Amino acid sequence: MRYWAFLSVLLATSSWAADATVTVDCESAGHEISPQLVGVFFEDINFGADGGFSAEQVINGSMEIPKSLLGWTRVGEGVEVQASTDAGIKSANPTFLRLTSDDSSQTGGVENNGYRGIGLHQGETYRFTAQARSTAGAEIPLVVRLVGDDDQVLAEQTCAIRGSAWQPIELMLTPSKTDANASLQLLMRNKGLVDLDLVSLCTTDTWKGHPHGLRKDLVQLLADMKPAFFRFPGGCIVEGSELKYRYQWKSTIGPRDERRLIVNRWNTEFAHRPAPDYYQSFDVGFFEYFQLAEDIGAEPMPIINCGMACQFNSGELVPLDQLEPYIQDALDLIEFANGPVTSEWGGRRAAMGHPEPFNLRLLGVGNEQWGPEYFERYRRFATVLEARHPEVELISTSGPFPAGERFDYAWPILRELKVPIVDEHCYASPDWFMREATRYDNYDRSGPKVFMGEYASQSVQLVSPLNRNTLRCALAEAAFLTGIERNGDIVDMSAYAPLMGHEQAWQWRPNLLWFDNLESYGSPSYYTQLLFSHHLGDQTRPTEVSDSRPRQPFGGKIGVGSVDASVEYRNIKYESQGKVLFEQPEIDANEVLQVGLGSRWLVAPEVVRQSNPSGYARAMIGDYQWAEGTLTLEVRKLDGRGGPMILFRNTDGGSRIEWNLGNARGKHQLLSRQATHWDVPVVADEVDGRIDNGQWYEVRVEMSGGKVACYLDGQMVHACAMPGPEIPQLYAVGSYDNESQETIVKVVNPTAKPCEIEIDLSGAELASDQCTVITLASDDPEAENSIAQPKQVAPTESTETVSGPRFTREYPAWSFTVLRLKTK
């Protein structure tokens, strides 16, 4: 009796000592979890196809980029270089490179630096191929050379170009050392003429050895994820900025010299990251995407254009009475993927080396279109496709954002149309993703299934080049995924986006994978996706979280900014709890986070100025740990239709409060951007008001106990209670794996302190006291991986002994942990 009494006290003490409890009801069978819950989304952004997936190292090898010699530069002496169309190889590929020399004593030619350099691995074999010709009766030696970044010759072969007919040439080159920034040189040694086209340099060590195939290390990272589906080719790429630049799948299959190159959608989209050399050669086309999906065991999910160009660009529409060719393209695609070899498009597939069907079951109609124009077109696609191919599930879209006017307009129509699957998208702050972990708890179970088709936590701001792939963002996504898994009966699929980016040639960040010309690595977000994919149960188990820890106090950084105005600030000062935490003369520009596309900040002791009169700009000052206090400053508007912006309570999760003075509608507006999507902030208070150009105004903001009072020239403008967002500090989901007979518990602790958590597998009996523990964690929430440290943040696996179905263990700060236990 004394033993049991002592044990009862010990267990009770252990329970009381815990900061939180996660109770998994193992006696109650939950709902089935979609087996295709975690997949991957690919779009040719950030040089993800040409210069990325594709093993091709030569840029513009077909010379068909409108700037015909883009990527090619003249080297040496005595050789003239020009683009020509005089009797090209094919009408579909008319342009070629012409080298002419009148001096046999000189050696010169052309050089190609590939996609921000050519990556070569020592001892690896690279196949050089081209089509070449000279003149009748001539024989011209052509030197094919790989040259390192230091001008050292790493490999060299010579071939003879004979006669006036186009002929294929092929050489094998093995570099003597590894170089990430090498180049290909083609040099003439005699006088005469050499024409070259379809110039290619590819490693022979491609994924599964496919000739002219895919880069092995990048595909391996995907295969390691074990994704359930592979969505391609985008994204906004599908739409095009204009319809003539839309993705047309038929132009991307067949012989590579017949694939029609077009400008890439992301070529000049962002002024902060222009990529004038970014085109789509379609070296990687629809056949390769289907083949890749098959290779990694993923369902193929192509997205087709629905007769609309990107609505953020031209918004060009195909008239409804001219939509038939677009619908026929969709029918032909299904035949290409699934049709017998005796069919027209099934025969095309077979001719490319794949007589077996690809078993297409999922097809997206449009990318993230919105409004009545989209639904008019979707109805016409659905009427035909559902009648002709009921075996293919159609995916529609709720627009580009997860809330707001477009989203609210779409969903009732989607339900009315009985759309099988709805594609939702969201790029937002870490706080948004943590708050939205309950997003799908109350979705209509009788309506369409949901595909969270593009999402990623933004460490700074949507489209900001300052965004990073931090652990903090990965943990916010893990918290969100606990909600997706818990609602795996309504959320059918999900995918992080974009998939990957070239370290020197990206347009958008963050990305799931990163690579340079030699190496690649997964971000912390990649490992979050991998852990959910690898440890996905078959059924949920009802899970409750009880967290006794106090909420974080109000506070955060301060800041200044502008909305469609050029502004100046001076005498910025922040006091809290009787101490001066900041005064402007102490300002250090290197410690101020300056945000805003096109913003022009001057940060100095005398003045902080943002001189661009258009756009949304912020400059963040101080420490996220600052407590509430009083912010004072002076502000002057210089120009623009909008006005100044004062910021406070800026948290490390991306939440903040904004006070906009004299906005474009003639209002002073107090906005809560606390765990909200950027497109739908909460208006806490709004009054009429204006800010005159050239006049200095005194500003004071008082914060105390969650209340905010805002003063302009001594007059109170707003006085509001501004509660913080309802963001939990702990997330968990339980599930059961039928095959392994294991209960799986996923726990996310996205806070700065370790947490003692009691795990209660209620109603379970352990078949083994051994618990597998997989942990993704770091002491630094801003930690990220890199080429130099590819696994600085990566999962670790261990085994622990537990005392029974109820036990307490410590979860590290900033961690995502998976437990697997054998249960009866």
N, C-alpha and C positions, 0 to 999 in steps of 0.2 A: 504493500500500500504506500509506504514511504517513497518507493521508487517511482510509482505512477504519479503520486502527488508532485514529486520533484520534477518529473518530466513535463507534467501539465504546466507548472510554473515556468519551466524553461521555454516551452513552446509559446506560451502566452507572451513571455518577455521578448522572444524573438519577433513575434508578430507586432507587439507594441513598438519595437525598435525600428521597424521598417518605415521608410518615408512614404511608401505607396504599396498598394496591393493590386495585382493583376489576377483576376479570377476567370478561369476558362472552364465553362460548363461542359464537361466531357460526357455527360449523360444525355445531353440534348443534341440531337443531330441538327446541324444547321443546313443551309442550302448548298447546292452544288456550286463550286467555283469554276468559272470558265477556264478550260484548259489552254485557251489562247490569250490569256490575260496580258502577257508581257511579250512584246515583239519589238521590231526595229523599223524605223522610218528613214528612208534615204532620199536625199535631194542633192542635185549637183550644185551645191553652194560651197564656198570655202575651198574650191578646187578639189571637190570630193570625187569626181569621176576622172576627167582629164587632169593628170597630175596627182591623182589619189588612187582610187580603186584600180584604174587602168595601169598595167605594167608598161605601157608605152612611155618612153622617155623624151621623145622628140615633139616639140610643139610645132604645129602647123606643118607637119610632114607632107600634107597633100597640097600645100600652097593655096588652099581655097579660102582662107580667111580674107575678107575684103581688102585688108592691108596685106597684099600678097606676100611680102617678105617679112611679115611680123615673125619675130623669133630668130631670124637669120641675119647675120652680120658678116661683112667682108673681112677676111684676114689675109695677111701676107701681101705680096706685090704681084703685079703683072696680070691680074685676072679681073675681068669685068663681070659683075653679077647683076642679073635682071630677072624679072618674072615675065613669062611668055605664055601665049595661048596658041602658038603656031603648031597645029596638028598635035593636040594633046592626046592623052591615052584614051579618054572617053568623053563624050559630051557632058556626062555628069561630073567629070573631074577634069576640066579643061586647062587649068593653070599648072605650070611647072616651073622649075628653076633652071636657068640657063647660065652656064659658066663659059666664058670665052677668053682665050689667051693668045697673044701675038708674040710672046717672048718665052722661049723654052728655057731661058736661064733663070727665070723667076719661079718661085713656088708660092701659089696663093689659092684662095678658095673661099669657103664659107664656114661659119661656125654656128652651132645651135646650142643654146644654154638650157634648153628644156624648160621645165616649170619651176622657175626660181632655182635653177641649177639641176644637173643630172646626178643622181645618186648611184654610186658604183660600190659594190662590195668586192674586196680583194678575192681573187680566185674564182669568182662566179662567172659563168659564161653568159655573154650578151650576144644576141643574134641581131646583126645589122642586115636589113633588106631595103631594096629600092627598085624602082624601074628606071632604066637608064638607056641612053643612046648617044651616038656621036654623029658623024657624017659618013656617007658611003665610002668604003675603003679605008677609013681611019681606024686607028687603035690608040686610045689615049689611056695611060695609067692614071688611076684615081686612088689616092691615098685616103683611107678611112682611119681616123685616129681618135682615140679617147685621151683627153688632156685634163690634167688635174687643175685644181684651183691655183696652184703655184706654177702653172705652165709646164709641168713635167709630163712627158708622154707616158701614159699608163698602159696603152695597148695600141697596136698599129697593124693594119693589113693593107695590101695593095691588090687591086683588081684591074683588069683591062676592059675598057668600054669600047666595043667594036660595032661598026656599021651604023646605019641610019634607022634601023627598026628598034622599037622599044623592046628591051629584054630585061628579065629579072636578074638581080644580083643578090647574093647572100654571102655573108662573112660571119665568122665567130670570133669574138674578141674577149679576152680575159684580162682584166685590169690587174696591174701589179700591186696596187694598194687600194684601200678604201678611201673614197672621197665623196663628200656630200654635195659638192658644188663644182662638179666636173663639166666638161663640154664635149660635144662631138664636132670634129673638123673633117671636112671633105676638101681635099687639095688636089690641084692639077700639077703634073710635073712636065708636061709637054704643051706646046702650043696647039690650039685647035678648039673644039667645041664639045661640051658635055651637057646634056639635058638630064635632069633628075626629077623624079616625082615619087610620091608615096614612100618617102624616106621614113624608116622606122628603126628604133633601137629598143629591144625588149630583153629582159632577162629570160633565160630558159627555165628558171626556177619559179614558175608561177603556181598559183593555187591549183592543185590537182593536175599540174602539168599541162593545162590547156594552152595551146600555142597562142601567142599574142593575148595572154589571159589576164588574170587579175593579180594584184599584189598580195602575196601570200600572208604577210604578217597582219594586214588589215582584215582580210577575210577570217583569219584565225581568231582574232578578237571577237568578231561577230559569232563565229561558230561556238566559241567558248561560252557565250551568253546563253546558248540554246534557245534562241527566240522562237516563238510560236508562229510568227508571220513576218513577212518582209514587204513593207509598203514602198512603192516606187512609182514614178520617178520624182515625185514631189507631192505637195508643195507648189509654191508660186511658179515654179518651172512649168507646170502643167498649163497654167493660164497664159503666161507670156505677158509682157507689158502691152503688146498689141497682138492681135490674133495671128498675124503673120509670123510672130515669134513663139507661138504656142508649141507645145510638145506634140509632134505627130509621129506616132509609134512606127508607122510604116516606113518612115524615112530613116529609121535606126536599125533596120534588120538587113540581112543579105550581105553581099561582099562589101568590105569596108570602103572600097573605092567608089561605091555607089550610094553611100550614106550621105545625106545632105546636111552639111554643117550649117549651124545658125549661131548668132550671137547669144551668149549666155544671159539669162534674165538678170543676173547679179553683176553684170559687167560695169555698169555705172550707177547702180541703184543707190549706193551710199557714198556721199561726197567725202566722208571721213575715211573710206576704205575703197578708193577706186581700183578697178581691175580691168584696164583697157585691153589686156591680152587674154581675157576670159571668153572663150567660145566653147561651143559644144561640138566636138568632132563626131560624137556617137561611136567612138571606139568601144564604149560600153553602151549597148543599146538594149532594147526590150528582150531579145533572145538571151543576152548575157544576164540580165536581171532575173529572168525566169530560171535560168540554169543555176545562178547563185542561190536563189531561194531553195531549189531542189538540193543543192550541195550541202546546205547547212540545216536541212530538215525543217524549213519554214514554209508556211502557206504563202503563195504569191498573192500580192494585193496591189494590182495596178490601179492607177487613178487616171481617168480620161477627161479630156476637155469637153465641157458641156455647151460650147458655143458662146463662151464669155471670156474676155481678156480680164486681167487683174483689175479689180475695182478700185484698188489703191493707185493704179496708173491710169490707163486710158478708159477702162470700163467698156471697151468696145463690145458690141453685141452682134451675134448672127441673127438676122431676122428669123422669126419662127417658121416662116414658109421656106426657109433655106437651110433648115436644121437637118434634113435627111442625111447628107453625107457624114455628118458627125455621128449620127446614130448608127449608120452603116459601118463606120470605123469601129464602133464598139462591138457590133456583131462580128465583124471580121476578126477583131482581137480575140474574142471568145473562141472562134474557129481556129485561129492560130495557136491558141493555148491548148485547146481540147479536141479539135477536130481530127478525123481520121486522115491518114496520109493520102487518101483518095480525094480529099477536099482541096480546094484551091489553097487556102491558107495553112491547113494542116500539112499539105505538101511542101509549102515554103519552110515550115518548121523542120520537116524531115530532111529537106535538102541542106539545112544548116547542121545536120548531124544528130537530130533528136526525133526519131520517128514516134516514140512514146509520147502521149499527151502530158502536159504539165499539171493537169487536174486543177484548173482555176475554179475557185468557189466564191471568191470575194472580188467585188469590183466597185470602185468609187466613182461617182458621177459628179465631177467638179471638185474643187479643192476646198476653199472656205468662202464661197460666194454667199451673198445675202440678198434679201429683198424679193419683191414679186417677180422680177426678171428671172431670177434663178429658179423659182418654183414653177414658173411657166415652162421652163426648159426641162427641169427634172421630170415633170409629169409626162412629157412626150417620150423621154428616154425610158422611163419606168414602164409605160404602157407597152412598148415594143419588147424591151428586154425581159420583163417578167413573163410575157406571153411566150416568147421564143426560147427563153432559157431560165425556167423556174429553179433550176439547180444552182444558179449563181445568185448569191445574196448581194443586194445593192446597198451601198453606203452613201447616205446623203450628208448634208452639213448644216450646222446651226450658226455658221458665220465665223468670223475671225476671233471673237472674244467670248469668254465664258459667262458674260452677263451684259446687261444693257439693252438698248432699244432693238438692235438687230437680233440678238439672242431671244428676247421676249417675243418678237414677231415670228421667229422661225418655229419655235417648238409647237404651238398649237397646230400649225399647218403640217408639221412632220407627223404629229399624232393622227391628224385627219387622213393623211395619205397612207398611214400604216407603213411607214418606212421601216425596213428591217433593222437598220443600224444607223445611228446618228453620230457624226464625227464632231466632237467638241475640241476646241483648241484653247490653250492658255499659256502665256508667258507672264509671270508675275513675281512679286517679292517672296522671299522665304516665309514671311508671316502669312501671306495669302494661302500658300500651300498648307501650312500647318492648321490655319483656321478652317480650311475647306476639307479637312480630313473627314468631316461628317457630311460633305456635299451630297452624296448619293443615298444617304440613309432614308430619305423620304421621297425619292423619285418614284414615279408611277410604275409599278411592276407589270402592269398590263400594257404599257406602251412600248415604243421601240427600245431596242438595246442601245447602249452607249459605247462609243469608241472614243476614248480620250486620246485623240490621234496625234496631237502635238502638244507637248508641255515641257517646260524647263524653268527652274527657279533662277531668277535674275539677281545677281548679287548687288547690282547698282541700280539699273533702270533698263527697261525695254529698249533694245537697239543700241545700247551704250557700248562703245568699244572698251570701256573699263570693266565690263562684266568678267568675272573669273569663275572657274569651276572649283569652288571651295567645298570643303567638307560641310560647312553650314548649309549650303544649298542642297547638297546630297541628302542631308538628314531631313530637311524640309520635304524633299521629294519622297523620302522613305516614310515620313509621317503621312503624307498624302496617299501613298500606296497602301498603307494599312487600311485606309478607308475604301480604296478601290477593291482590295481583296475582300474586305468584309462585305462589300456589295457586289461580289463576283457573279451574282445571279442577274444583275441588271447591267453592270459594266462588263462588256464582253471582251474588250481589248484595250490596250494602252501602249503608247510609244513615246519615248523621249525624242526631242528634236532640237536642232539638227543633229545628224548622226556624227559627223566628223569635220575637222578643219585642218588645213595645212598651216603649220607654224608661221610661215612667212607669207602666206597668200590668203588669209581668211578675210571674209567680209562680215561675219556674224559670230558672236560668242555670247554665251558659252556653247560648247559642243560635247557630245558624249565621248568621242575619241579624238585624239590629236596625233599628228604625224609630221615628220619632215621627210627629206628625200631618202633617208636610210632607216629611221626607227619610228616606232609608234607606241602609244600607251593609252590606257583607259583612265578617265577622270574618276574622282570619287563617286560621281553620279553613275558612271558605268558600273561600278561595283555594287551600288544600290540596286540597279536594274538586274545585275547578274544574280544577286542573292535572292531577290524576289522570284526570278525565273527558276532558279535551281531548287528553291524551297517552297514551292507552291503546293499547297494541300489540295485534296479533292473536294473536301467539304469544310465549310466554316464551323467553328464552335463558338457559341455565344460568349463574348468576352467583355468583362467590365473592368474599368480602371478607376481606382480610388487613390487620389493623390493628396496627401496632407500638407505638402510643402506650401509655404506662403507664396503669393504671387509677387512677381518682380515689381518694385516701386516705380512710379511714374518718373520719367526723365529721359535724358539722351542728349545728343548733339544739338547745337543751334545751327542756323544757317541763314543765308540771304540768297535771293534769286530774282528772276524776272520771267514774265510771260508776255511775249510780243512787245518788249520794251528794252531800251538801253537805260541803265540805271547806275547810280553811284551810292555808296554807303561810306559813312565815316563814324568815328567814335563808338564803335561796337563794343559793348560791355555786357558781361554776364556775371550775376551774383547769385550765390546759393548758400543757404544755411550760414549767413553772416560772413561768407568769404567771397572775394572776387576771384572767379575762376578764369576769366579771360578779359583782356582789354586789347583793343586793336593795335596799339603800338607794338605789342608782343607778337603780332601775327607772323607766321612763317608760311610762305606760299607753298612750300613742299609738304606741309602738313594739312593743307586745305584740299578736300576732295572736290574737284571742279567737274561738274556734270552738265551735259547739254550738247546736242549735235549742233555744230556751227557756232557755239558760244565763244565769246572772246573775253576772257577774264584777265584783269590786272589786279593782283593781290599785293598790296603794299601797306606799310604802317599808316600812311596818310589817308588812303582811300582804297576801297574795293570797288572795282568797276566792271560791269558787263556791258560791252559796247555794241553788240549785235541787236538791232531793234526788232528782231523776229525770233520766234522759237521759245522753247522752255528751257531754262537754265537754273542750276543750283550750285552753290558753293557751301560745303558742309564744314563746320568748325567745331573742334573740341573733342569730347570723349563720350562714348555711348553710356558710360557709367555716371555721368553727371546727374545729380538730383534736380528736382524742380526748383525754379528760382525766378529771377527777374532779368529780362533781356531789354536793354535800351540801346538805341542807335539813332542816327539821322540818315534820311534817305532823300535822294533827288532823282526824279525822272528826267532823262535827257531827250528821249524820242520814242516813237512807236505808238501803236493803237492800244496796247495793253498797259500793264503797270508793274510796280515792284512786288516782290514776294518775300515774306518773312517766314522762316521755318523754325520749328522747335519740336521737342520730344521726338527727335529722329533716333530710331532704334536700330540695333544691329541686324534686325530682321527685315528692315526696309520700310517700317511704318513711320509716319510723320504727320504733323499738323502743319497746314499752310495757311498763312493769312495773305490773301491777295488784295492789294490796295488799288482802287480805281481801275478795275479790269475793263475789257473792251466793251462791256455792257453798262459801264458807269456804276459799278457796284463794288463795295468792300465786301469781301467774301471770306468766311472762315471755313476751311475744308478739312475734313478728316480723311487722310489717306492711310488709315491704320488697318493693315491687312486687307485693303481693298484692291481691286484691279484698277489699273491706272485710268481706264476709260470710264469708270463709274465711281468717282469719289463721293463721299457723303457730305452734303452741305449742312454744316452745323448752324450757321447763321449768315444772313445776307442783308445788307442795308445799302441804300443809295449813297454814292460817294464818288469823288474823282480826285485825281492827282494832277496838278498843273505842271507843265514842263518847266524846268529850271528853278523850281522852288524847293528849298530844303524843308523837310518835315521831321518833327521829333516823334519817335515811336517808342512805346513801352509795352511789353508783354509780361504780365504777372501770372505765374503758374503756382498753384498750391492745392494739394489734395485732389488732383484730377480736375480742378476748375481752372478756367482760363479767362483772363480779363485783358482786353486789347485797347490801347489808348493811342490816339493820334493828336499831336499838339495839345496834349493834356486832356482831351475829351474822350470819354469812354465810347468806344464804337461797338464792342461785343463783350458780353459776359455770359459764359456758357460752362456748363458741366461737360467735360470731354472725357468720358470714361475710356479706358483702354480697350483694345479688341479682346474678345473672348478666345484666347489662344491657350490650349492646354500645354502643360509642361511635360507630358508623358503620353505615349501612344503605344497601343498594343493590339495584336490580332492573333487569335488562335485558329488552328485548322488541323485536319487529320489527313494523313497520307495512307490510302488504302493498301498500296503495294508494300510499303515498308512497315506498316502498322505502327506509325509514329505520330504522336501529337507534336505539332510544330507551333512554337510561340515566338512571335517577332515583337521586339520591344525597342522603341526609339526614345532615347533621352537626349533631346536637343538643348540641354542647359549646361551651364559652366560648372556644375557641381556633380560629383558622383551621387548615385541614388541607390539606397537600400530598398529593394523591391521584393515583396513576398509574392511568389508564384503559387497559386492555388489551382491545381488541376482537379477541380471539384468532380467527384464521382469516378475518378480514374483509379486504376490499379496499375502500378508500374510493373512491366515485364522485366525491366533491368534498372539498376540504380545508376547506370552510366548515362550521362547527358552529354550530347555533342553540342559544343558552343562555338558559334562563328560570330566574330566581332569585327565591325568596321568602326574605328575610333582614332582620335588624335587629341593631344592636349591643346592643339591650336585649331579653332573652328575655321580659320582662314587658310588652313593647309590645303595644298593642291599638288597634283602630280606634274611631272615635267619629263622632258627627254633625259635630263641628267638624273632625275629621281622618279622613275616611272611608277614605283610602288611605295612612295612615301605614305600614301593613304591607301591601304589595301586590306582585305579581310585576313584575319588570322583564325585558325581553327584549333580547338583543344577539347579535352574530355574532362568532365567533372563528375564526381560522385555525389548524388543527392540522397537525402535521408528518406524520401518518400514523395508522394504527389503534392506535398505542400512544403515549400522550402523558401529560404530567403537568401538572396545573393546580391552582390554589389554590381551595379551597372556603371561603367565609366562615364565621366562627363563627355559630352559630344560623341555619342555612340549610337550605333544601330546593331542590335544583337539578335541572333537567331538561335533558339534552343530546339533540339530534337530529342524526344524521349520515347522509348518503346513503351507502349501502354496496351493493356488488355481491354 
